Amino acid sequence: MGDTPSEPAVEIAAGCLALRARMVDRALTRIYADAFRSFEITAPQLNLLVAIATVPGATARDLGQYLWLEKSSVSRNLKHLHSASYIRIEASGRSQHLYVTDGGRSLLKSILPAWRAAQASARQLIDSEGERALLDMSARLHDAS
C-alpha cells in the first residue's frame, strides 16, 4: 500500500491557490465574525448593507453581481437585513429596489468601532503587502466584469 503521497497530490497540496484563498478567507471571516457577534450580523450581511448604503436603490441582482455573490446568498442575507429592519424594499414594476433604513444607518454608526478593530486585526494578519494584493485583485475582478 502506497504510504508515500503521489506526485500530483504533493504538487496540488504545495501550490493550490484555491486552498490558500479559502484558508485566508476563513481566517479573515473569523476575525470579522468575532467582532460583529454582539451586533447579530455577519460580515456578508454587513457587506450587503454597506453596498446598499453606498448605492441606494440598487437591486438584489446588482448587488450580487458587484459583490460576486450567488443569488441564494444575496437572498438569504437580504432576508435577514429586511427582517431586522435595516433595509426597506420598494417595488418598481418588476424590480425591487433596496434602501437603508434609519435602523440600518444606526447599525453602521454603532458597528464602525468594531469594524475598525477587526480591520486592524485583519491587516496585522495579512500585512500591508497582502492587503495591497487583495485590493489589487478585487479591482481587477471588477474591471473584468
N, C-alpha and C positions, 0 to 999 in steps of 0.2 A: 504494500500500500504506500502510495507516494506521500511521505510526510514533508517533502520539500515543495514549497509553492511553485507553481508553474511560472514560466517567464511572462506570459500575458498577465497573470494575476499580479505579479510583482510590478510590472510596468504600470498597470492601471492603478494599483494601490499607491504607488510612489508619485504619480503625477496627475491624478484625476482632478481637473478643475471644478467639476460639478460637486464632488465630495467636499473639496476645500471651501467652495462658496456656501454650501449648506452648513458646514461647521461654523463658519463666520456668522452666517445668518442666525443660527441657533444661539450663539454666544451673545450677539447683539440683541436679539429678541428677548433673551433672558434679562439683560440689563434694563431694557425699557419696560418689560412686564413687571419687574420688581418695583420700578419707580412709579408705575401707574396703578398698581394693585389697589391702593386705597381709594382711587377715583372710580373704580369699577369700569374701566375702559381698557381696551387692548391697544397696542401700538398700531395695528392695521385700522382699527376704528378711529383712532386719533388722526392717523394719516388721511383718512377719508374726510373727517370733519375739517381738517386744515385745508384740504383741496376744495371743499365746498365753500369755506370761508374765503378762499383765495379767488375762486371763480363762481360767484353767486349765480344761480340759475343753471348750472351745469346739469346734465342728465347723468343717470347711472352709467349709461354706455360711455359717455365722455370720460367719466372718472375711471372706469375700468380700463379704457384704452390708455389714458395718461399714466395710470399707476401700474399698468401691466398686470391687472388682476383678472381672474376668472369671473364670469358672470355670477356664479353661485357665491363667491366670496364677497363680491360687491353687495349682492342682495342680502346676504346674511348680516353683514356689518351695518348696512343702511337700516335694516330692520331694528337692530339694537339702538342705533342713534335716534331713530324716529320714536321708538317706544320710550326712550329716556328723555324725550322732548328736547334733544339737542339740535334737531333739524326739522324743517317742515317741507312738505312735498306739495307742489302746486301743479295741478294738471293743466295742460295746454294742448288741446287736440289729442293726438296720440302720444304726446311726450309728457314726462313728469320732470319738472324742474325742482332742484334741491336748493334750499336756503338754510343758513344757520339761524337758529332762534336766539333769543336773549339768554336762555339757559346754556346753549352751546357756546356763546361768546363768554359767558361767565366761567364755564369749564375751561376754556382756552386760557383765560387770565389766571385762574387758580392752579392749573396744571403746569404753567410755564416754569416755575422754580424746579419742579420735579423733572421736567423735560430737560432743563439746563443741566441738572445734576447727572441725569442719565447720559446726556450728550458728552459731558466731561469724562464720564467713565468709559464710554464707547471710544472716545478719542484716545484715552490712555491705553485701551486695549489694542487699537489698530495703528496708533501713532500717526503723525502728520503725513507720512508717505502713503500709508494705507487709506487715510481719509481722502487724499488727493486722488488716488487711484479709483476709489468708489465714486467720487464726484465726477471724474472724467468719464468713467464707464457709463454712468447713468445719463450723462449729457449725450454721449454717443448713441445710446439706445434711443433717446428721444429724438435725436437728429435723424436716425434711421427709420423711425416710424412715421 
